[in-house]
Amino acid sequence: MSQHASSPARGSAPRPPLRILLAEDNVTNQKLAVAILEKQGHTIKVVADGKQAIEAYERELFDVVLMDMQMPEVDGLEATSAIRSLEKSSGRHTPIIALTANAMIGDRERCLNSGMDEYLSKPLRADDLFATIERLVVTQALTTTTPQGQDNSGSASNAIFDYKTSVQQVGDDPELLSQLVAVFLEQLPLLLPPLETAVATNDAKAIRQAAHALCSSVSVIAAPRAKDIARKLELMGLNSELDRVRETHAELLSEFSALQQVLNTTPSLKAA
């Protein structure tokens, strides 16, 4: 792991620039993380699943790894365990930060038990991400913190789309938000059909996977109602509780339709 001579000021990114491995299968989340980190001068290697993360780690040296917990083929927990096994022979320890769209009971324990050093909830917030990287990479103070998710307090918690919070989540960068919204709207038609098929066939596992993909994608913006419904469907699939899955799916389609309309008609997003 690279050695750094000094620690940056609180809330800023570490210096000098870092080599970061990002393991994330969602295109929108990839774009958000890369944009946030590259603005600070870091170099990002992006892979789409845990297997690729292990292979990249074997080939290259990284200062830190950002690891999504749920990925195809090999998930984040399995990939982290494999990386820690590889490190037993090399003697190095690369900080690994878990990323998850849905903070669930027991997630932190599972992350730490697999060998991860820290845990962040999506959508990623620039200040939280930089502070965590600073703590792990620069000072090596491996402290336990509470996952910091989206603040849905107040009237914004019932909004279809909260522009102000969305801009804050991406480091107060309206142009980046516009780009992310464009990617989200492009990906949405690809994400909805698998969920529809899964609901029609009462396939709990497929419902969980498709709803997770939707929840992860919409998490890059502040659309709390859409995210909550997608998460509800994911939990239904996880727990195989499908009695009201069709009703909830219809609710989700209605909410995402309303969200699309708002995003397509918000003037501040037109410059994407």
Rosetta blueprint (number, residue, H / E / L):
1 M L
2 S L
3 Q L
4 H L
5 A L
6 S L
7 S L
8 P L
9 A L
10 R L
11 G L
12 S L
13 A L
14 P L
15 R L
16 P L
17 P L
18 L L
19 R E
20 I E
21 L E
22 L E
23 A E
24 E L
25 D L
26 N L
27 V H
28 T H
29 N H
30 Q H
31 K H
32 L H
33 A H
34 V H
35 A H
36 I H
37 L H
38 E H
39 K L
40 Q L
41 G L
42 H L
43 T E
44 I E
45 K E
46 V E
47 V E
48 A L
49 D L
50 G H
51 K H
52 Q H
53 A H
54 I H
55 E H
56 A H
57 Y H
58 E H
59 R H
60 E L
61 L L
62 F L
63 D L
64 V E
65 V E
66 L E
67 M E
68 D E
69 M L
70 Q L
71 M L
72 P L
73 E L
74 V L
75 D L
76 G H
77 L H
78 E H
79 A H
80 T H
81 S H
82 A H
83 I H
84 R H
85 S H
86 L H
87 E H
88 K H
89 S H
90 S H
91 G L
92 R L
93 H L
94 T L
95 P L
96 I E
97 I E
98 A E
99 L E
100 T E
101 A L
102 N L
103 A L
104 M L
105 I L
106 G L
107 D H
108 R H
109 E H
110 R H
111 C H
112 L H
113 N H
114 S H
115 G L
116 M L
117 D L
118 E E
119 Y E
120 L E
121 S E
122 K L
123 P L
124 L L
125 R L
126 A H
127 D H
128 D H
129 L H
130 F H
131 A H
132 T H
133 I H
134 E H
135 R H
136 L H
137 V H
138 V H
139 T L
140 Q L
141 A L
142 L L
143 T L
144 T L
145 T L
146 T L
147 P L
148 Q L
149 G L
150 Q L
151 D L
152 N L
153 S L
154 G L
155 S H
156 A H
157 S H
158 N H
159 A L
160 I L
161 F L
162 D L
163 Y H
164 K H
165 T H
166 S H
167 V H
168 Q H
169 Q H
170 V L
171 G L
172 D L
173 D L
174 P H
175 E H
176 L H
177 L H
178 S H
179 Q H
180 L H
181 V H
182 A H
183 V H
184 F H
185 L H
186 E H
187 Q H
188 L H
189 P H
190 L H
191 L H
192 L H
193 P H
194 P H
195 L H
196 E H
197 T H
198 A H
199 V H
200 A H
201 T L
202 N L
203 D L
204 A H
205 K H
206 A H
207 I H
208 R H
209 Q H
210 A H
211 A H
212 H H
213 A H
214 L H
215 C H
216 S H
217 S H
218 V H
219 S L
220 V L
221 I L
222 A L
223 A L
224 P H
225 R H
226 A H
227 K H
228 D H
229 I H
230 A H
231 R H
232 K H
233 L H
234 E H
235 L H
236 M H
237 G H
238 L H
239 N H
240 S L
241 E L
242 L L
243 D L
244 R L
245 V H
246 R H
247 E H
248 T H
249 H H
250 A H
251 E H
252 L H
253 L H
254 S H
255 E H
256 F H
257 S H
258 A H
259 L H
260 Q H
261 Q H
262 V H
263 L H
264 N H
265 T H
266 T L
267 P H
268 S H
269 L H
270 K L
271 A L
272 A L
